[in-house]
Structures are given as structure tokens and as C-alpha cells.
Amino acid sequence: MIQQHISLLPYNTFGLEAHAAFFAEVFSTQELLDVLQSGIQPVMILGGGSNMLLTSDVNGLVIKNSIGGIREVGSKGNKVYVQAGGGVVWHELVCWAVEHGFGGIENLSLIPGTTGAAPVQNIGAYGVELKDVFVELEAVDLGSGEIRTFDHATCRFGYRDSIFKHEAKGQYCITTVTLALTRSEHQLNISYGDIRKTLETNGISNPGIADISRAVIQIRSSKLPDPARIGNCGSFFKNPEVPRSVLDHILTTHPQAVHYDLPDGRVKIPAGWLIEQCGWKGKRVGNTGCYEKQALVLVNYGGATGQEVKDLAYVIIDSVEKTFGVRLEPEVNII
């Protein structure tokens, strides 16, 4: 089951060449446990390869999580509990839910990656985050082989954040994720202008979850490059959440600054807007650059190295900080 010196080019959406000293693909929890018996260290878990930037070879064991399966595991009132394997492609889970009439994740359509990676990042889009529907997950401790359950509180979700990006980073492989969706009377979220405008353009005044999913797919497809054509990992940076005073300072020079009020009194400023104001949108630097339709997306035009992309990212970070006094944080996992 374990192979040696395997190229990771087919396993990362940035299209970067790197090699794993050891590699295994697992389709069940038992296969994962069997592979861990090899004792090879360190271990890196690979999902869809869509939220990672490989800057060098991996001198350890890379395990591709391909644990599949989607099923109902219970219900209570209007809630239906759905469990999916960690290797299930996230968008396939969204499509499955929409086809079954289950609401709650339609705004998260077309987000790349796997279901097992979703809690790590607390993925979110268009006013919805994974934590809004999350119930629990099961994960295997990569050191001991122990199977552990993490509930909502234990995951310590934050904005694009969780316990798996801090003290539990690199320690677990998520094998199943359970979500609480709705059978009817869905709480639809069309608060983001792009969704509302797209629904209106499509002539839809009374949308359902399928309409919202199609609208999100339409929006994302128009803004984000297909990794099969141009290497990328979607949004490279987090949208910064800053004190109101920081926004007030920005408004003195940029009165049209895009921002969203947060419940805690802070504001969220789209990172893409900040980057675009600094002149990076559509700019190419060697084999990499900012995508012409969305400055938040860094791309590999062909032949780029992970280090090139990383270097560009930090030049952009410095540029935004110098201009606006806001320091961007990468959303991707830099390896």
C-alpha cells in the first residue's frame, strides 16, 4: 500500500511539482490504521490538495484521504443528520444535500477540497460557515492510532480557523464529518449582494436551496480560475477583521472602501479589494501572479515553484500593510 518517491503534482491544485518520500492512499479507517503501523514519520494528510502550497519535497509519509460515503445517520424534528467520509469531495456533498432537499450548505457550493478538510479551515462563503451546521467529527490520532470524536465546542471554530490549525495541527486524520441540515423551512441566506443580484438576473424572486446553489456556482465560476487550466488554490488570503478605527483611517483616503460590519463591533474588509487597490490584480511576476478577475487568487501560469508563489504572497502582504496598515494572513497551508 505504501509507495516510494511519488510525485505530488497530480495531488495539488496549484500544479506544483514536489515529491513525497512515501505515499499511500486510504479508502477506509482500517486502511489508515494499517498504513500508520509502518511507523514512518512525519505523516502528512492530503485531502483535495486545494488549500496547500508545496514549497519543497515532503520527506515523510503522505497519506491521501479517500474515505468515501454519504449517509443519513438520524433526525430530530426538522433536522436531518448527515455523515460523510473525510475523503468525499466537498462539492459532491453539497450536491447530494441539495438533491435530497436538505438545506444549510448550499451557499458553500463549489468550494474546492474534501469534507475532511472542511472543519480544519472552517470553510465559509457568502454568509455561511461550516460551523453553522457542524455537529461532530471522528478523527484518528496519527501517533497513537486512537479514534477520537470532536464535538462543536472541542473544534474551537473561528474565522477560517479551528483547533486543527493550532495545538492539534498535523496530529489527526479526519475520517468522518456529521452535519445537521434542514428538511424544510430552510433558513436561506442571500444577504451577500452577488447572490441577490444573480438571482434577480436569473428571474428568481422566491429562491429555494437549489436556486441559491446554482447562483453561487455561477458566481464562483465567473470569478475563479479552473485549476485544470490555471494552477491555483482559490482564495490565498483571509479577509482581515479589524477594529472600526482602522476602517475609519482607510475611509479618509478611500471613502468607497468595501467593508462588512461584524457583530463584535469590528469590520471585515475583503482582502481582494485591498490587494486590487495596491495594483496587483492581473499583475504577473515570472510564472506566477494575481488572477485577472480576482486579486485574492494567486495563480501558477506554468512552471512556477512553490517558493515563487510564497515570495509573491509576502511581497503582496508587505504592499498592503504599507498602504493600508493592515497585514494580511495566508489562508492556505504553506508546506
C-alpha positions in Angstrom: 0.0 0.0 0.0 2.9 2.3 0.6 4.8 3.7 -2.4 8.1 5.5 -2.6 9.2 8.7 -4.2 5.8 9.7 -5.6 5.2 13.0 -7.5 2.6 15.2 -5.8 1.9 17.1 -9.0 -1.5 15.4 -9.6 -2.5 15.9 -5.9 -2.3 19.7 -5.6 -4.4 22.2 -7.4 -1.6 24.7 -7.7 0.0 22.3 -10.1 3.4 22.4 -8.3 6.0 19.7 -8.6 7.1 18.1 -5.4 7.7 14.6 -4.3 6.8 12.5 -1.3 9.4 10.1 0.1 6.5 7.7 0.9 2.9 7.8 -0.2 -0.3 5.8 0.4 -4.0 6.3 -0.5 -6.5 5.0 2.0 -10.2 4.3 1.5 -11.3 3.3 5.0 -10.4 3.9 8.6 -8.9 0.4 8.8 -6.6 1.0 5.8 -5.5 4.2 7.5 -4.7 2.4 10.7 -2.8 -0.3 8.7 -0.7 2.3 7.0 0.1 4.0 10.3 1.5 0.7 11.5 4.5 1.3 9.2 5.8 3.8 11.8 7.1 6.2 9.1 7.4 9.7 10.3 6.5 12.5 9.9 2.9 11.9 8.5 1.1 14.5 6.3 -2.6 14.0 5.4 -3.6 15.1 2.0 -7.2 15.9 1.0 -8.1 17.6 -2.3 -4.8 19.4 -2.3 -6.7 22.7 -2.8 -5.6 24.6 0.3 -1.9 23.9 0.3 1.2 25.4 -1.1 4.1 23.0 -1.5 7.4 24.8 -1.3 9.6 21.7 -1.1 9.6 17.9 -1.2 7.9 16.0 1.7 10.5 13.9 3.5 8.0 11.6 5.2 4.7 9.7 4.6 1.9 11.5 2.7 -1.5 9.8 3.2 -4.2 10.7 0.6 -7.5 10.6 2.5 -10.0 9.0 0.1 -12.5 7.7 2.7 -15.9 8.0 1.0 -19.6 7.5 1.7 -22.5 9.8 2.5 -25.5 8.7 4.6 -28.3 9.8 6.9 -27.5 8.9 10.5 -30.5 10.3 12.3 -33.1 13.0 12.5 -34.8 15.2 15.1 -37.8 17.4 14.1 -36.8 19.4 11.1 -33.1 18.4 11.4 -31.5 15.6 9.5 -28.1 14.4 10.4 -25.8 13.6 7.5 -22.4 11.9 7.8 -19.8 12.0 5.1 -16.4 10.3 4.8 -13.4 12.6 5.1 -12.3 11.9 1.5 -15.7 12.9 0.0 -15.3 15.9 -2.4 -17.0 18.8 -0.6 -18.9 20.0 -3.6 -20.3 16.4 -4.2 -21.6 16.5 -0.6 -23.3 19.9 -1.3 -24.9 18.5 -4.5 -26.1 15.4 -2.6 -27.7 17.5 0.1 -29.4 19.8 -2.5 -30.7 16.8 -4.5 -32.2 15.4 -1.3 -33.8 18.7 -0.4 -31.5 19.2 2.7 -30.6 22.8 3.4 -27.8 24.5 5.1 -24.7 24.2 2.9 -26.0 25.4 -0.5 -24.0 28.7 -0.1 -20.8 26.6 0.2 -21.2 25.2 -3.3 -18.1 24.7 -5.5 -15.7 25.3 -2.6 -12.7 23.1 -3.5 -11.3 20.4 -1.3 -12.6 17.4 0.7 -15.1 17.1 3.5 -12.4 16.1 6.0 -10.5 19.3 5.3 -13.6 21.5 5.8 -13.6 21.6 9.6 -9.8 22.3 9.7 -10.4 25.5 7.8 -14.0 26.1 9.0 -14.7 26.8 5.3 -17.2 29.6 4.5 -18.7 31.7 1.8 -21.5 34.1 1.2 -22.5 34.5 4.8 -22.4 30.8 5.8 -19.6 28.8 7.6 -19.2 25.1 8.2 -19.6 25.7 12.0 -23.2 26.8 11.4 -24.2 23.2 10.6 -21.4 21.2 12.2 -22.3 18.5 14.8 -19.1 16.3 15.2 -16.3 14.6 13.5 -14.3 11.4 14.0 -10.5 11.5 13.6 -7.6 9.1 14.0 -4.7 10.2 16.1 -1.7 9.8 13.8 0.6 9.0 16.7 -1.4 6.5 18.7 -4.0 5.3 16.2 -6.7 6.2 18.7 -10.1 7.2 17.2 -11.4 10.3 18.8 -14.7 12.3 18.5 -14.6 16.1 18.4 -17.8 18.0 19.0 -18.6 21.6 18.1 -17.0 23.1 21.2 -13.9 20.9 21.0 -13.2 22.1 17.5 -12.9 25.7 18.7 -14.0 27.2 15.4 -13.0 30.7 14.4 -12.9 32.6 11.2 -11.2 30.2 8.8 -9.8 28.6 11.9 -10.1 25.6 14.3 -8.1 23.6 16.8 -6.7 21.7 13.9 -4.7 24.7 12.8 -3.2 25.2 16.3 -2.3 22.6 19.0 -3.9 19.8 17.0 -2.2 20.7 13.8 -0.9 17.7 11.9 -1.9 15.3 14.7 -5.1 13.8 13.2 -6.7 12.5 10.1 -10.4 13.3 9.9 -12.3 10.2 8.8 -16.0 11.3 9.1 -17.9 14.6 9.5 -21.5 14.8 10.7 -23.7 17.9 9.8 -27.2 18.9 10.9 -29.2 20.1 7.9 -32.8 21.0 7.5 -35.5 19.0 5.7 -37.8 22.1 5.1 -38.3 25.7 6.2 -34.7 26.3 5.3 -33.0 29.5 6.6 -31.9 30.9 3.3 -29.0 33.3 3.2 -29.0 35.7 0.3 -27.5 38.6 2.3 -24.5 38.9 0.0 -25.2 41.2 -2.9 -23.7 39.0 -5.5 -26.2 36.2 -4.7 -29.2 38.6 -4.7 -28.1 40.2 -8.0 -27.6 36.8 -9.6 -31.0 35.5 -8.5 -32.6 38.7 -9.9 -30.7 38.4 -13.2 -31.9 34.8 -13.4 -35.5 35.9 -12.8 -35.9 34.2 -9.5 -37.8 36.1 -6.8 -38.7 33.2 -4.5 -35.5 31.1 -4.4 -35.0 27.6 -3.0 -31.8 25.9 -1.9 -31.1 24.6 -5.5 -31.5 28.2 -6.9 -29.0 29.5 -4.4 -26.6 26.7 -5.1 -26.8 27.4 -8.8 -26.3 31.1 -8.2 -23.2 30.5 -6.1 -21.8 28.1 -8.7 -22.4 30.8 -11.4 -20.7 33.5 -9.3 -17.7 31.4 -8.4 -17.2 30.1 -11.9 -17.1 33.7 -13.2 -14.5 34.8 -10.7 -12.2 31.9 -10.0 -10.0 30.1 -12.5 -10.4 26.4 -13.1 -7.3 24.6 -11.5 -7.3 22.2 -14.5 -6.4 25.2 -16.7 -4.6 27.6 -14.4 -3.0 26.3 -11.2 -4.4 27.9 -8.1 -5.8 27.1 -4.6 -8.7 29.6 -4.6 -8.6 32.4 -2.0 -5.0 32.7 -0.9 -5.5 35.2 1.9 -8.0 35.6 4.8 -10.3 38.6 4.7 -8.9 40.7 7.6 -11.2 41.6 10.5 -10.1 44.9 12.0 -11.1 47.5 14.6 -13.5 50.2 13.4 -10.7 52.7 13.9 -8.6 51.0 11.2 -11.5 51.3 8.7 -12.1 54.9 9.7 -8.5 55.7 8.8 -8.8 53.9 5.5 -12.0 55.8 4.6 -10.2 59.1 4.8 -8.2 58.2 1.7 -10.6 55.5 0.2 -14.2 56.6 1.0 -15.6 53.8 -1.1 -13.8 51.1 0.8 -15.7 47.8 0.8 -16.4 46.5 4.3 -18.9 44.4 6.3 -19.9 45.1 9.9 -19.3 42.3 12.4 -21.4 41.5 15.5 -18.5 42.3 17.8 -18.1 45.9 16.5 -15.2 45.1 14.2 -15.4 45.2 10.5 -14.3 42.8 7.7 -12.5 44.2 4.7 -12.2 42.0 1.6 -8.6 41.1 1.1 -9.2 41.1 -2.6 -10.2 44.8 -2.5 -7.1 45.7 -0.6 -4.9 43.9 -3.0 -6.6 45.4 -6.0 -6.1 48.9 -4.7 -2.4 48.2 -4.5 -2.3 47.4 -8.2 -1.8 43.7 -8.0 -4.9 42.5 -9.8 -3.9 40.8 -13.1 -0.2 41.5 -12.5 2.2 38.8 -13.5 5.5 38.2 -11.8 7.5 35.5 -13.6 5.5 32.3 -13.8 3.0 33.4 -11.1 0.8 36.4 -10.4 -2.7 37.6 -9.3 -5.6 36.4 -11.3 -7.1 38.9 -13.7 -10.6 38.5 -12.4 -10.0 38.2 -8.7 -7.0 39.6 -6.9 -7.4 37.3 -3.9 -6.3 34.4 -6.1 -2.6 33.7 -6.8 -2.0 31.5 -9.9 0.6 29.4 -11.5 0.8 30.2 -15.2 3.0 27.2 -15.7 6.4 26.2 -14.4 6.1 28.2 -11.1 7.7 26.8 -8.0 6.0 26.9 -4.6 8.8 29.2 -3.4 8.0 31.7 -6.2 4.3 31.8 -5.2 5.3 32.2 -1.5 7.6 35.0 -2.3 4.9 36.8 -4.3 2.4 36.3 -1.5 4.7 38.1 1.1 5.5 40.9 -1.3 1.7 41.5 -1.6 1.4 41.3 2.2 4.0 43.9 2.7 2.5 46.1 0.0 -1.0 46.1 1.6 0.4 46.7 5.0 2.5 49.7 3.8 -0.6 51.2 2.0 -3.4 50.4 4.5 -1.7 49.4 7.8 -3.5 46.0 7.5 -1.4 42.9 7.5 -2.9 40.0 5.5 -2.7 36.4 6.6 -2.4 33.5 4.2 -5.5 31.2 4.2 -3.6 28.4 2.6 -1.3 25.9 4.4 2.2 26.6 3.4 4.3 23.4 3.5 
